[in-house]
Amino acid sequence: MARGDLTDEEWAVIQAFLRPERGRWARPAQDNRRYLNGMFHVLRVGCPWRDMHERYG
């Protein structure tokens, strides 16, 4: 977990509001927590999507 990512306690609260992704034929389901952390990173840093860290997918 990187600095600024959701903690386990924060994720436990938010997870109940997000539907689990089932995946599509073109791509398998991934971790919603990782995607949400990536969105927060872009908003926090102000970088373009293409410059986002690889760990966020």
C-alpha positions in Angstrom: 0.0 0.0 0.0 1.4 3.4 -1.0 1.1 6.6 0.7 -2.3 8.1 0.1 -4.0 4.8 -0.7 -7.1 3.7 1.1 -6.5 1.9 4.4 -8.2 -1.3 5.3 -10.7 0.5 7.6 -11.6 3.0 4.9 -12.0 0.3 2.3 -14.3 -1.7 4.6 -16.7 1.3 4.7 -16.6 2.1 1.0 -16.6 -1.5 -0.3 -20.3 -1.9 0.7 -21.3 0.8 -1.8 -19.4 -0.6 -4.8 -20.8 -3.5 -6.8 -18.2 -6.3 -7.5 -17.2 -6.2 -11.2 -18.0 -9.5 -13.0 -15.6 -8.9 -15.9 -16.3 -8.8 -19.6 -15.4 -11.2 -22.4 -12.6 -8.9 -23.4 -11.1 -8.3 -20.0 -11.3 -10.1 -16.6 -12.6 -8.6 -13.5 -10.1 -6.6 -11.5 -9.8 -5.1 -8.0 -12.1 -2.1 -7.5 -9.9 -0.9 -4.6 -6.9 -0.6 -7.0 -8.9 1.5 -9.5 -10.3 3.8 -6.8 -6.8 4.3 -5.4 -5.7 5.2 -8.9 -8.5 7.8 -9.3 -7.6 9.3 -6.0 -4.0 9.5 -7.0 -4.8 11.4 -10.3 -7.0 13.8 -8.4 -4.5 14.3 -5.6 -1.4 14.8 -7.8 -3.1 16.4 -10.8 -1.3 14.3 -13.3 -2.8 13.1 -16.6 -4.2 9.6 -16.7 -1.4 8.4 -19.0 1.2 9.4 -16.3 -0.5 7.4 -13.6 1.7 4.8 -11.8 1.6 1.2 -13.2 0.6 -0.2 -9.8 -2.9 1.3 -10.3 -3.5 -0.6 -13.6 
